[in-house]
Amino acid sequence: MTSSLDEPQDRAEERVAAALATGSGTAARIAGLESAATAAEGRLDPTLVAEAHAAVDHAVERTRLSADHTVVAIAGATGSGKSSTFNALTGLELSAVGVRRPTTSWATACVWGSDGARELLAWLGIPERHQTTRDSMLDTRREDHSLDGVVLLDLPDHDSTEVSHHLEVDRLVSHADLLVWVLDPQKYADAAIHDRYLEPLRTHDEVMLVVLNHIDSVPEERRESLVADVRRLLDDDGLQRVPVVPVSARQGIGIDELRAEIRRRVEGKQATRARIEADVAAMAQRLEAASGTTEPTALPPARVAAFEDALVEAAGVPTVVDAVERSTRLRAARATGWPVVSWVSLLRPDPLKKLGLDLGEAGPALSGEQPGQPATAPVQRTRVDTEVRALVDVASEGMSHAWAGAVRRQPVANIPVLADRLDAALAATDLGAGRLPGWVGAVRVLQWLLLLGAVGGAVWGILSATGATGDAPDLAGIPVPWLVLAAGLLLGVLLGLVCRSLVAGAARKRAAEAEDRLRGAVSSVARELVVGPIETEQQACVRVRRGVLTALGRD
């Protein structure tokens, strides 16, 4: 796991930060989610990954729009007094209530501060005929500016029988920066709102308020217990930090407190930032659930080396290396031995040729067309399969089911071609056994010179003994021709014996060089088809994990 893991995160943060006006912390979280989603592509559930990318796009788009406005959505069931609460907050009769409420799927919007809000309202999908700009009203001198910068939405009834109504509610609930849920004392426990909205939004408790409307219809002695019961239900939904504000929109009870709470939430644009971070965190939690919480452990170099050693054995490399050593020893010994007897080695088959290896100008190389070439036998292919699966098991240990499958997918798919690729790689490897050391040639020439000297001495001695050339000179009483003959024979034999140790060393060196080349070829194939794909998936898993932690603010 190298520093390259940080590069996707850096690129994502640069792209996101350019569009964000909510601070580097939020930009980093969004960038973390984008990095995680990108790394999860093709590995985790594609629908989940697409939703994560959509969440990033949504967050970037929201913050690209007016940073001076906070979208506050008022939602509730039919008869909850949602529209009355909306009117009470605006101080205007903008939204029809009761039987006068229009059967429309559009929300009504009231804006405090119109500068920069037009594009935001277009993004929210609010038609102009349903928009009201509060600072355009008459007598603005008496205007309450406590909600400056607020875009207040009155949503359709979420329990409407019209499908378009609750679809619009769902859409705007996902767009709002602050959600105000209006409950009725008679239906505050209705599962329709708890199961569909409140409980699923438990990760968004910082951007939610609950209003208990029609509190005036409840006897004073029961109001406290009623609020406590609503509190209990919210706690059961996982919304312990969501406040409950009892109001009466008709009587104006609690409206000032509600307005003050909204103002507190939108000050400093905390609600917008909190909503974005809540959306990002919720999606990051879903990715975390699918991906798991454990980072993979990088394959130990020793384990990779053991895997490559197993492939080396399965590919028959030790047999080839041994043949290179014996072949080099045989041919070098033939070249450096006494010519009179070294020809006998010609009767011995070359070990490389016995394996079907071609001795060409560039030296022996595995030839796929040689009939005697050792192919990977079934038992060796079985071992290749076993070793790949064993390595995958080590690499995926502790990972989630999804990531274990991702780690396994490509290496296992490559098993059918792995043995063939190993054969091809070895066939293309120059073993170097056809090139004998330079000193061998010099010794060969010297041996032949010694042999020729010995033959010349013998001929000279015979001619001298028959009187054909006259008497030959002597040295210490021994005729020179016979000394030349003896010296040639003795030196040739001694030279051959001395070269045996040199030949053995040269053969071992040539075998070691061939082994290095063959191991390199095996390692290249192993890393391309097995180790590389495993490390790629492990690194992707790490990027997802780190991106998720960043999105959750835990890095």
N, C-alpha and C positions, 0 to 999 in steps of 0.2 A: 504494500500500500504506500504509494509515493505521494509527493506533494502535488502531483497532477490531479489528485482527487479534489483539490481545492479550486481548480480552474473552472469547472462548470458552475460552482457556487459563485465565484467572482464574476463570471460573465452574466449570470442571472441577476446578481445584485446590481450590476451596472445598468442593465436594461431596465430593471424595475425602479431603481433609484431615480433615473431620469424622468420618470412619470409621477413620482410620489412627492407630495408636499406635507406628509404627515410625520416626517422624522426618520432618521436612519434606522432606528430600532424596528419600526414597522417595515421599512424597505428590506431589511435583512431577513425578516420573517417571511415575507412574500417571496423573496429570492430563494430562501431555503426550501419553500414548498415547490417552487418551479424546478429547482435543481433535483429534488426528490422525484417529482413527477416525470421529469425527463429521463432520469436514470431508471425509473420503473417501467418505461415503455417496452413492450414486448416481454415483460417478465411478470408483472402483476396483472390483475383483472383489467382488461382494456377499458371497460366502462368506468371503473374507479379512477384510472389514470386520466381519462378524458374529463371526468368531473373535477379532478385536481387542477388540470390545466384551465378549465373554465373558471374555477375559483380564483386562480391567479389573474386571469384576464379581467374578471369582475372587480377584483380589488384594485388593480391598476387603473381600470376605467373610472371607478368611483373617485379615486383620489386625483385623477386628471381633471375632473370636473371641479365645480366651485368648492374651494377649501373653506370658504367663509359661511357656508350653509350646512346645517345639520338637518337631516330628514327624520322627522318624528312621525311615526305612523300610529294612529289610534285604531285598534281592531277590537272586535267583539261580536257576540252573537246577536241575533234578532231580539229586540226588546231590552237589550242591556243598557241602553242609554248612551251608546257610543257617539251618535251624532249630536245628542244634547251636550255631551262633554266637549266635543269639538267646538260647538257654538259657544259654550261657556268660556273656553280658552281663548277663542278669537274675539269674543265680545260682539259677534255679528251672527245673524241668522243665515249662515252660508249653506248649511246642510239640512235638507228636509228631514223631519223626524216623524216617527209613528206612521200613520196611514199616508202621510204626505211624502214619505221617502220614495224617490223614484226607483223604479225597477231597472237599474242600470248596473253594468259591471264596471263602470268607471269610478275611480276615487275622486274626492274633492280635495283641492289643495289650497292652503292659505300661506302666503309667503310674507315674512317680515324681512324687508330689505331685498329689493328686486335686482340689484346689480349682480350680474353673474349667475342668476338663478335660471335664466331661460334654458340654457343648455342642460342643466341638471334636471329640470322638469321634463324636457324632451327625452332624456335618458330614462326617466321614471315612467314615461309613456302617459303623462297626464294631458288630456286635450286642453287647449286654451280656454274653451268654454267652461271648464271645471276648475280654472285657476283664478285666484283672487290675490292681489298684492295688497297687503295690509297697509303699507305706507302710502298707498294711493287714495285711501279713504279721506273723507272730509274731516276737518277739525283735528288734524294730527297733533295739535298742541296738547291735547288731552290723551294722546296715545300712550299706552303702556309699552315701553321699549324693553321690557324684561325678556321678551322672546325674539329680540333682534337676531337675525341669522338663522331663524328656524323656518323650515318648510314643513308645515303641519298637514298631514294627510288623514282624511276620514275614509277608511277602507270600506268596501262592501261587506255585508254580513257574511262571516265565514261559514255559517250553517245554512246559507240560502239553498233552496232547491235548484236554483239555476247554477249549472256547472260553471258557466263563465264567471260567476261571482266568486266562488272559492278558488278558481284558478287565478283570478286577478289578485285575490288576497295572498295566495301562495307566492306569486311573483313579487308583489310589493313588500311582503315580509322579508324576502331575501334581499331587497334593495335598501330597506330603511336602516338608518343609523341607530335609532332608538325606538323601541317597541313599547307601546302603552296598551296593555290588555284590559279591557273594561268588562267586569263581571257583574252579574245581577245577583242579588241576595237569594233569589229563588232558584237560580241555575248555575251557581258558581262551581258546583262539583260535577258539572256536565262533562262526561268523558270526551265529547267531541273536541273540546278545546284543550283538555289536559293531555289526551293521548296523541292528538294530531299536531299540536303546536307547543304547548308549554314543556312537557317532558322531553321531546326531541331537541328543544332549544336550551337544555340545561347547561350547555357550554357557553351560552350567551347571557348568563345572569347579570353581567355588568351593563348590559344595554337593554334591560327590560324593567318595566314598572307594571304593577298590577293595581288597577283602580276598582274598588268595590263601590259601585254606584247605587243610587236609590237608598242611601243609608238613612234618609229621613223616613223611609217606610218601615224601618225597624225600630221597635221600642228601645229607648236609650239603655235600659238595663240589659238588653241582649246584644247591643252593638259590639261590646268588647269581646264577648265570647264568639260572635260571628266572625270578627276579624281574626281571632285566634284560630278558628277552624279553617279559614282560608289560608292562614299561615302554615297550618299543619299540612294541608294538601300540597302547597307549594314545596314544603320541605320534602314531602314524599316524592315530588317530581325532580328533586335534586336542585331546587332553586332557592337555597337557603339565604342567598344574598339579595334576592329580589324584594324590594319593599312593597308593602300593601298600604295604599292610600284610600281611606274611606271618604267618599264625596257624595254630594247630592247636586247634580248638574242643574236641576230645576230650582233648588233653593240656594245655590251658590255655596253650599257647605263644602269646605275642603278644597275648593277650586284654587284659592290663593296658594295653599300648601302644594297642590299638584303643579301649579305653574312654577313655583319656586324650585321644586324638585327637578322639573324639566330644565329650568334655567341652570341649575347646578350641574346637571349632567352634560349640557352642551357647552358650558364655559370652557374656553381653551380648546374647543373641538375634541374634547376627550371622548365623546360618544362616537364620533366618526372613526377615530383611531381604534377605540375599543371594539367596535363592530367589525372592522376589517381584521383585527388580530383574532377575534373570536371565530370568524369565518375560516381564517387560515388555520387556526388551532384545531377546529372541528374536523377539517379535511385532513390535517396532518395526523390526527388521532386515528382516522379511518385507514390512512396509509400505514400507520404504525401497527394497527391491528392485523392488516393483511401481510405486512412485511416481517413483523416480529421485532423484538427489542434487543436481539443479540447481534453484534457485529461478527462477521466470520473471522477466523484466525488464518492468517496467511500461511500458505503451504511451507512447511519447514524445508530449507534447502536440502537437508539430509534425506527427507522423505522423497523429494523430487529426484535426488540422485539415486536413491534406491529404486524408484520407478524406472528411471532410464537404464539402470543396471539390469533390471529384469527384461526390458525390451532388447537390450544388447544380447542377453543370453537367448531370448526367444528368436532373435534374428540370426543366430548362429555365428555371431562375431567371434567368440573364443575359438571356434573351429577354424575360421578363416585366418585369424591371427597366428594360430599354431602352424597352419599350412604355410603362411608367409615366412615364418621363421625357418621351418624345415626346408622349404624351397630355396630360400636364400643361402642357407647353410650348404645345401647340396650343390648348387651351382657355383658358389664361391669356392667350395672345397675342390670341385672339379677343375676350376680355373687355376687354383694355386697349388694343387697337388702335383706329384711327380707324373709327368705326362704318360710314362710307360704304363702306369697302373690306373691313372685317373679315368681312363676311358671306360673302365668297368662301371663307373657311376651312371653311364649312359643307359645301362640296362635297368636302372631303377627309375620308376615313373615319378614324374614331378608331382609333389603333393598338391600344388595349386591346380594342375591339370586334372588330377583325380577328382577335384571338387567342381570341375567344369569352369575354372577361371581362365581367362584369356591372357596370355603373355604377349602383349603387343609392344609397339615402340614406346608407348607411355607407361608401360608396366602393366601388371595384372590388374584387371578390373572385373567386377562381377558382370557377366554377360547374360542378359535375360534370355537370349536365344541359344545359349549353350545347353545341350541336352542334359549334361550332368550337373548343372548348377543346383545348389541346395535350395529348394523352395521352403517356405515356412510350412511346416507340417501341421496337420490338424491339431495335434496336442500343443504345438507352439501358438497357434492362433487362439486356442482356448486359454492359454496363459496370458496372451495379450489382452483378451477380453476380461479375464479375472483381474489383472493388474490395473486396468483402466477403471473398472468398477470399484476396486479397493481404494484407489486414489481419490475418486469422486466421493466416496463415503467419508474419507478423512476431511476433504475440503468442505463438505456440506454439514459436518457435525455441528449440532446446536442451532442450525439455521431453521427457519420456518419451512413448512411444507412447500410453499410457493417458491422460495429461493432454492431449496434443495433440488426441486425439479428443474429450475433454471440452470443451476450448476451442472446438473447431470445431463441435460438435454443434448448439448452439442458434442461433448466428448463421447458419449455413448453412441450418438448418431454417426460419429467418425470411426467407430470400431471396425465396420466392414471394410473400410479402405485403408485402415492403419497398417495392416500387415503388407498390403500391396505397395503402399507408399514407402515402407521401410525397405522392401526389396528394391524398389526403384532407386531409392537414395543410396543404398549400398552398391547397386550396379553402376551408379555414376561416380563412385568414389575411386580415385586413383590410389591403388595400394602401394605403388612405388617399388614393388618387388622385382620388377624387370630391370631396374637400374642397379648394377653392382657398384660398390665403392671404387673410386679411381685407383687406389693402390692395388686392387685385385688385378687390374689390367697390367700394371707394371710387373707384378709378381709372375703373371702368366708369361710375359715376354722373357723375363729372367729365367724362368724354368725351361723354356724352350732353348734359350741360349746355352744353359748348362747342359741340356740334353744333347744339343748339337756339338758342344765341346767334348762331351763324353764320347759320342759317336766318332767325332774327328780324331780323338786320341786313340780310339780302338783301331780305326782304319790305319792311322799312322804307325801304330805299333805292329800291326800285322804286316804292313808293307816293309817296315824296317826289319822284321824278323825273317822275312823271305828274301831279303837282300834287294828288294826292288828299289829302295830309296837310299840304300846305304845304312850305315850304323846311325842310330838316333842318339842324341846326347843323353847323358844321364845326370841324375842329381842324387848325391849320397849313394851312388851305386845303383840307383833305380832308374830305368829308362824314363825319360820325360813323357813319352806318349802314354805309358801306363799310369804315370802320375796324373796326367790330364784326364784320363778316363776315370780314374778313381775319384779325383776331385769333383768332376762333373756329376758322377753318380751320388757321391756322399753329400755334396752341397745341395743337390736337388731334393734328396730325401729329407735332409735336415730342414731345408726351407719349407717343404710341405708340412713337416711336423710343427715347426714354429708357427706357421700360418693358421694351424687349426684353432688355436685360442683366439687369434684375431678374427677368424671367420665366425666363430661362435659369438663373439661380441658384436660383430657387424650384423649377424642374423638377428640377435636380440634387439639391437637398435632399430633395425628395419621393421621388425614386428611391432615394436612399441610405437613407431611412427604410423604404421598402418592402423593400429588399434586406436590411436588418437583421432585419425581421420574418420574411421568407421563410427566411433563413439560420437564424434561431432555430427555426423550425418544422422545418426539415431536421435541425438538430442534435438537437432533442428526439427525433425519430423514430430517428435514428442511434444515439443513446445508449441508447434503450429497447430496440431490437431487435438491436443489434450490439455497440457499445462496452460497454454495461452488462453483458451476459452474458459477454463476454470478461473483463472486470475481475473479475466474480464468480468465475469459474473460476480466474483467476490468484491471487486472494486465498485461495481454498480450497486451492490447491496450496501456497501459502506457509504456511498454517496446518498442513497436513499435514507439511510439511518441518520447521517449527519444533517441532511436537509430537513428531515422530520424534527430532529432535536432543535435546529435553528428556528423552524417554524413554530415550535412550541415554546421557544424562549428558554431552552434548557442548555444551550451550548455554552 
